[in-house]
Amino acid sequence: MNLHELTARARAGQIEGANLVCLEGGAYLIEARVGSRLLPLLDAEGQLLKVLSLEQARDLLKGVPMTLELEQADASEEMCGLRETPLRSHPAG
């Protein structure tokens, strides 16, 4: 869905809101919530539209009647290479 379609559908009451999804590297994606579906916002070439900040997303969506919620990954999801059990176990006591 592009910005024009998002705006038209939001004005028609078909969009429940949008998520601003934080990605690694400081970029964000915008996903529109339509029922149980999440539809990403696309640029003019049909590629995922990435924004660099919350302010840029707000400016882009200015005038679109919907809420925007920031969705950040849990810090534990971003930690890679960690084992579920420690490398060494220390005896109690």
Secondary structure, DSSP 4 states (H G I P E B T S, - for coil): -BHHHHHHHHHTT---EEEEEE-GGG-EEEEEEETTEEEE-B-TTSSBPEESSHHHHHHHTTT--S-EEEE---HHHH--S--SS-SS-PPP-
